[in-house]
Structures are given as structure tokens and as C-alpha cells.
């Protein structure tokens, strides 16, 4: 069903939806204070620290006059931790003004049930949902929100998620004199978040431009950072690029191992969702040996020359970059991260 069809369907139910918004306008925010951790066997699983988490990977949909937005929270550390409760949200306009909202926690499905602790092993995600009225009725007063500021329960610091979208501006709407109501779910496993609105479609080679930066050499290895620029539609990167170097003959000289540590890349980034809008940027790093110390009877030799870098994306599609490199022996590549 198209967005326009959904909006028409939502308009038919507007009376009920607006009455719900007015009824919820006075609801106070309810919070759940997560426990500091729990013990499973002999291992204590602690609440995630701020440095262990990144926020990114947006999804959106509409239904019955309601806008649904989903956000992912990913453990990018190498230690299992946990999250529980509901995030605290505030919305900001393009001018930086905080928009007035009434926060509730009412909605359908498992995400709006009583909060439960979610265990996050390395590179796994939780997520949450927030909903508000769509702008399907002329009597509604709407204010565009360009970003949402959020605090995760039990985790220090504030995160900012950009909501700007030229095709579908996110607006907070209410029937005057009511304040716009936003219903916020609990943190739930990513699969539950996806059932409301999956992250925006996976990025493929189409519409992306990649530039490989200058070499950083250290102790027989060389490391590089590649910048990815989205020149097309919104999409999401999550995972590792499949990276290989080819000789002029087309022969594969080196395949990089996802997540492998190399001396100049001792702690490759773990996967996390990175949502790109047109003009947005992501990056990944890779490293490998830059000589063959045991070649020529121990006298050493340079790595063979590669002329092409082949990159395949986890969501499908690939591209080639013409770049002369001398890398060989072993190589590792990190996951896509936000710039």
C-alpha cells in the first residue's frame, strides 16, 4: 500500500486517533530504572556503558493516521552487556528550538509491553519505537522535527538522531489546544523493532562513491580509511565490506578477513547500523602487510602490485576502484561506521 493510500486510510480513523491523542495529552512519562546487572551462571552481565553503544539505523512507516519510527541501539564493544527500560526523548526543530510534546507509552505489540532486560552480545542490536499523529487533517497543527535527542535508561549522556528527510519531513501534530503526543516503547530486541518498521533499505553499490585515503604505515603493515558517500536515496549500511585486491591480470592478490586484527588495525570496528541520507558519509578501515619479509631466502621482497580494489556490500551490489597498492600476506577490514 502506498504512503498516500495509508494517509487516506488514516484519515477515516482520524476521529478516534485525535481523541486518543487528547486523552493522552496529560499522561506523565513513566520510567523504568534498570538493574545494574544480573548474574547468569558465573558471569555477571552489567548494564551497557555509554562507550559500548551507538545509536543509528532508522526505519519509518505509517498506519491509520499514525507515523511509526524505529531506532536501533547497537553494542559495538567486545563485551556482552544489557539494556532495559524506555528512552527519554525530546524533539528539536530546524532552528534548534525544543518542541513541546506529551510523552506516553501506549501502543500495540511487544515493544509497548512492560520493559524487559535485553542482552546485547557484541555487534547485536536492541531498538525502540515511537509513534505520533500523521498530518492527514487540516485542523491539526504540525511542527517539523529535524532531530530527536535521547537518553538511554541507565546509560550516561545524550544521543542525537537526525530526522531530516526531504521527501517525508517528520512532523509532530496535534488538534489545538492539545500538545503533540509521542508514544515511546521500551527497548526490545532488534527483530521486534523490525516488525514495526525495518531499517531503511540496505545500501548497494548504486548511488555510492568511495574514496580511499592515504596510507598509514607502521611495523611492516599499512592501514587505510575509506570514505563512503551516498549520492542517491536513503539507505542503511550494516556489517563488513567484502574487500579484495586484484592484479592487472585480474588475479586476486589478497582477500581481507572481516574483523581480523592487523598490527596497524588492532581493533577493527564491529557492525552497527549506519543510516545514510543523500550526501551522508560512512567509513571503514582496512590494513595488511606491506612487504614479504621471508621472501627471497629471507632477504625480503615487496608485495606484488595490485591495481584494483574490489568492494562488495553486505546488502548486495559491488564496485571497483582503480588504486595501485602493494599489500599482501594477511589483511583485516572493519565494519562500516558513521563519520
For each residue, the residues with C-beta under 8 A, 3 or more apart:
1: 5 6 9
2: 5 6
3: 6 7 62 168
4: 7 8
5: 1 2 8 9
6: 1 2 3 9 10 61 62 63
7: 3 4 10 11 62 65 134 136
8: 4 5 11 12 136
9: 1 5 6 12 13 63 64 65
10: 6 7 13 14 17 62 63 64 65 66 134 136
11: 7 8 14 65 136 137
12: 8 9
13: 9 10 16 17 64 65
14: 10 11 17 18 65 136 137
15: 18 19
16: 13 19 20
17: 10 13 14 20 21 64 65 66 133
18: 14 15 21 22 133 137 140 175
19: 15 16 22 23
20: 16 17 23 24 106
21: 17 18 24 25 133 174 175 178 180 181
22: 18 19 25 175 178
23: 19 20
24: 20 21 27 102 104 106 181 183
25: 21 22 102 174 178 179 181
26: 102
27: 24 102 103 104 105 106 181
28:
29: 88 103 105
30: 86 105
31: 85 86 88 153
32: 84 85 86 115 153 186
33: 85 153 154
34: 47 82 83 84 85 115 117 153 154
35: 38 47 84 117
36: 46 47 154
37: 44 45 46 47 82
38: 35 44 45 82 117
39: 42 43 44 45
40: 43 44 45
41:
42: 39
43: 39 40
44: 37 38 39 40
45: 37 38 39 40 80 81 82 119
46: 36 37 49 81 82
47: 34 35 36 37 81 82 83 84 154 155
48: 52 53 75 81 82 83 120 152 154 155
49: 46 52 53 81 155 156
50: 53 155 156 157
51: 77
52: 48 49 75 76 77 79 81
53: 48 49 50 73 74 75 76 83 152 155
54: 73 74 76 272 338
55: 71 72 73 74 150 152 159 161
56: 71 72 74 161 272 273 274 275 338
57: 71 72 74 125 127 199 236 238 272 273 274 275
58: 69 70 71 72 161 163 199 200 236 275
59: 69 70 193 194 196 197 198 199 200
60: 67 68 69 70 168 170 197 200
61: 6 67 68 196 197
62: 3 6 7 10 65 66 67 68 134
63: 6 9 10 66 68
64: 9 10 13 17
65: 7 9 10 11 13 14 17 62 133 134 136 137
66: 10 17 62 63 131 132 133 134
67: 60 61 62 131 132 133 134 170 171
68: 60 61 62 63 129 131 196 197
69: 58 59 60 129 130 131 163 170 197
70: 58 59 60 127 128 129 193 194 196 197 198 199
71: 55 56 57 58 127 128 130 148 150 161 193
72: 55 56 57 58 125 126 127 190 193 199 272 273
73: 53 54 55 83 125 126 127 128 152 187
74: 53 54 55 56 57 120 123 124 125 271 272 273
75: 48 52 53 80 81 120 121 122 123 124 125 270
76: 52 53 54 122 123 269 270 272
77: 51 52 81 122 270
78: 122 270
79: 52 122
80: 45 75 119 120 121 122
81: 45 46 47 48 49 52 75 77 119 120
82: 34 37 38 45 46 47 48 117 118 119 120
83: 34 47 48 53 73 117 118 120 126 152 153 154 155 187
84: 32 34 35 47 115 116 117 118 153 154 186 187
85: 31 32 33 34 115 153 154 186 187
86: 30 31 32 105 115 128 153 184 185 186 187
87: 128 150 151 152 153 184 187
88: 29 31 103 150 151 153
89: 101 103 130 148 149 150 182 184
90: 98 99 101 148 149 150
91: 98 99 101 145 147 148 149 172 182
92: 96 97 98 99 145 146 147 148 149
93: 96 97 98 99 143 144 145 146
94: 144 146 164
95:
96: 92 93
97: 92 93
98: 90 91 92 93
99: 90 91 92 93 143 145 172 180
100: 179 180
101: 89 90 91 172 179 180 181 182
102: 24 25 26 27 178 179 180 181 182
103: 27 29 88 89 181 182 183 184
104: 24 27 181 182 183 184
105: 27 29 30 86 112 183 184 185 186
106: 20 24 27 112 183
107: 111 112 129 131 183 185
108: 112
109: 112 113 192 195 196
110: 113 188 192 195
111: 107 128 129 185 186 188 192 193 196
112: 105 106 107 108 109 129 183 185 186
113: 109 110 116 186
114: 186
115: 32 34 84 85 86 186 187
116: 84 113 186 188
117: 34 35 38 82 83 84
118: 82 83 84 126 187 188 189
119: 45 80 81 82
120: 48 74 75 80 81 82 83 124 125 126
121: 75 80 124
122: 75 76 77 78 79 80 270
123: 74 75 76 270 271 272 335
124: 74 75 120 121 190
125: 57 72 73 74 75 120 189 190 193 272 273
126: 72 73 83 118 120 187 188 189 190 193
127: 57 70 71 72 73 187 188 189 190 192 193 194
128: 70 71 73 86 87 111 184 185 186 187 188 193
129: 68 69 70 107 111 112 184 185 193 196 197
130: 69 71 89 148 182 183 184 185
131: 66 67 68 69 107 182 183
132: 66 67 172 173 180 181 182 183
133: 17 18 21 65 66 67 140 172 173 174 180 181
134: 7 10 62 65 66 67 173
135: 140 142 171 173
136: 7 8 10 11 14 65 140
137: 11 14 18 65 140 175
138:
139: 175 176
140: 18 133 135 136 137 173 174 175
141: 173 174 175 176
142: 135 171 172 173 180
143: 93 99 171 172 173 180
144: 93 94 169 170 171
145: 91 92 93 99 148 163 170 171 172
146: 92 93 94 162 163 164 170
147: 91 92 160 161 162 163 164
148: 71 89 90 91 92 130 145 160 161 163
149: 89 90 91 92 158 159 160
150: 55 71 87 88 89 90 158 159 160 161
151: 87 88 155 157 158 159
152: 48 53 55 73 83 87 155 159 187
153: 31 32 33 34 83 84 85 86 87 88 187
154: 33 34 36 47 48 83 84 85
155: 47 48 49 50 53 83 151 152
156: 49 50
157: 50 151
158: 149 150 151
159: 55 149 150 151 152
160: 147 148 149 150
161: 55 56 58 71 147 148 150
162: 146 147 277
163: 58 69 145 146 147 148 170
164: 94 146 147 169 277
165: 168 169 170 234 277
166: 169 278
167:
168: 3 60 165
169: 144 164 165 166
170: 60 67 69 144 145 146 163 165
171: 67 135 142 143 144 145
172: 91 99 101 132 133 142 143 145 180 182
173: 132 133 134 135 140 141 142 143 180
174: 21 25 133 140 141 178 179 180 181
175: 18 21 22 137 139 140 141 178
176: 139 141
177:
178: 21 22 25 102 174 175 181
179: 25 100 101 102 174
180: 21 99 100 101 102 132 133 142 143 172 173 174
181: 21 24 25 27 101 102 103 104 132 133 174 178
182: 89 91 101 102 103 104 130 131 132 172
183: 24 103 104 105 106 107 112 130 131 132
184: 86 87 89 103 104 105 128 129 130
185: 86 105 107 111 112 128 129 130 188
186: 32 84 85 86 105 111 112 113 114 115 116 128
187: 73 83 84 85 86 87 115 118 126 127 128 152 153
188: 110 111 116 118 126 127 128 185 192 193
189: 118 125 126 127 192 193
190: 72 124 125 126 127 193 194
191: 194 195
192: 109 110 111 127 188 189 195 196
193: 59 70 71 72 111 125 126 127 128 129 188 189 190 196 197
194: 59 70 127 190 191 197 198 199
195: 109 110 191 192
196: 59 61 68 70 109 111 129 192 193
197: 59 60 61 68 69 70 129 193 194
198: 59 70 194
199: 57 58 59 70 72 194 236 238 273 275
200: 58 59 60 234 235 236 275
201: 233 234 235 236 315
202: 235 236 237 238 313 314 315 316
203: 207 208 228 230 235 236 237 276 313 315 317
204: 207 208 235 313 315 316 317
205: 208 311 313 317 318 319
206: 232 317
207: 203 204 230 231 232 233 235
208: 203 204 205 228 229 230 231 232 313 319
209: 228 229 231
210: 226 227 228 229 311 319 321
211: 226 227 229
212: 224 225 226 309 321 323
213: 224 225 226 227
214: 224
215: 222 223 224
216: 222 223 224 264
217: 221 222 223 264 290
218: 221 222 223 263 264
219: 263 264
220: 263 289 290 291 293
221: 217 218 262 263 264 265 287 288 289 290
222: 215 216 217 218 264 287 288 289 290 327
223: 215 216 217 218 262 264 265 285 286 287
224: 212 213 214 215 216 285 286 287
225: 212 213 283 284 285
226: 210 211 212 213 241 283 284 285 286 311
227: 210 211 213 281 282 283 339
228: 203 208 209 210 237 276 281 282 283 284 336
229: 208 209 210 211 279 280 281
230: 203 207 208 233 234 235 276 277 278 279 280 281 282
231: 207 208 209 278 279
232: 206 207 208 235 278
233: 201 207 230 278
234: 165 200 201 230 275 276 277 278
235: 200 201 202 203 204 207 230 232 275 276 315
236: 57 58 199 200 201 202 203 273 274 275 276 315
237: 202 203 228 273 274 276 282 313 314 315 336
238: 57 199 202 271 272 273 274 314 315 335 336
239: 258 271 314 335 336
240: 258 259 271 284 314 333 334 335 336
241: 226 284 311 312 313 314 333 336
242: 258 311 312 313 314 318
243: 255 256 286 309 310 311 331 333
244: 252 254 255 256 309 310
245: 252 253 254 306 308 309 310 325 327
246: 250 251 252 253 306 307 308 309 310 320
247: 250 251 252 253 304 305 306 307
248: 305 307 308
249:
250: 246 247
251: 246 247
252: 244 245 246 247 255
253: 245 246 247 303 304 306 327 328
254: 244 245 288 306 327 328 329 331
255: 243 244 252 331
256: 243 244 260 286 288 331 332 333
257: 260 330 331 332 333
258: 239 240 242 268 332 333 335
259: 240 268 270 332 333 334 335
260: 256 257 268 330 331 332 333
261: 265 266 267 268 332
262: 221 223 265 266 287 288 289 330 331 332
263: 218 219 220 221 266 287
264: 216 217 218 219 221 222 223 287
265: 221 223 261 262 268 285 286 287 332 334
266: 261 262 263
267: 261
268: 258 259 260 261 265 285 332 333 334 335
269: 76 272 284 285 334 335 336 337
270: 75 76 77 78 122 123 259 334 335
271: 74 123 238 239 240 335 336
272: 54 56 57 72 74 76 123 125 238 269 335 336 337
273: 56 57 72 74 125 199 236 237 238
274: 56 57 236 237 238 282 336 337 338
275: 56 57 58 199 200 234 235 236 280
276: 203 228 230 234 235 236 237 280 281 282
277: 162 164 165 230 234 280
278: 166 230 231 232 233 234
279: 229 230 231
280: 229 230 275 276 277
281: 227 228 229 230 276 338 339
282: 227 228 230 237 274 276 336 337 338 339
283: 225 226 227 228 336 337 338 339
284: 225 226 228 240 241 269 333 334 335 336 337
285: 223 224 225 226 265 268 269 333 334
286: 223 224 226 243 256 265 331 332 333 334
287: 221 222 223 224 262 263 264 265 331 332
288: 221 222 254 256 262 327 328 329 330 331 332
289: 220 221 222 262 292 303 327 328 329 330 331
290: 217 220 221 222 303 326 327 328
291: 220 300 301 302 303 326 328
292: 289 295 300 301 302 303 328 329
293: 220 298 300
294: 298 300
295: 292 299 300 301
296: 299 300 301
297:
298: 293 294
299: 295 296
300: 291 292 293 294 295 296
301: 291 292 295 296
302: 291 292 326
303: 253 289 290 291 292 326 327 328 329
304: 247 253 326 328
305: 247 248 324 325 326
306: 245 246 247 253 254 309 324 325 326 327
307: 246 247 248 322 323 324
308: 245 246 248 320 321 322 323
309: 212 243 244 245 246 306 320 321 322 323 325
310: 243 244 245 246 318 319 320
311: 205 210 226 241 242 243 318 319 320 321
312: 241 242 317 318
313: 202 203 204 205 208 237 241 242 316 317 318
314: 202 237 238 239 240 241 242
315: 201 202 203 204 235 236 237 238
316: 202 204 313
317: 203 204 205 206 312 313
318: 205 242 310 311 312 313
319: 205 208 210 310 311
320: 246 308 309 310 311
321: 210 212 308 309 311
322: 307 308 309
323: 212 307 308 309
324: 305 306 307
325: 245 305 306 309
326: 290 291 302 303 304 305 306
327: 222 245 253 254 288 289 290 303 306 331
328: 253 254 288 289 290 291 292 303 304
329: 254 288 289 292 303
330: 257 260 262 288 289
331: 243 254 255 256 257 260 262 286 287 288 289 327
332: 256 257 258 259 260 261 262 265 268 286 287 288
333: 240 241 243 256 257 258 259 260 268 284 285 286
334: 240 259 265 268 269 270 284 285 286 337
335: 123 238 239 240 258 259 268 269 270 271 272 284
336: 228 237 238 239 240 241 269 271 272 274 282 283 284
337: 269 272 274 282 283 284 334
338: 54 56 274 281 282 283
339: 227 281 282 283
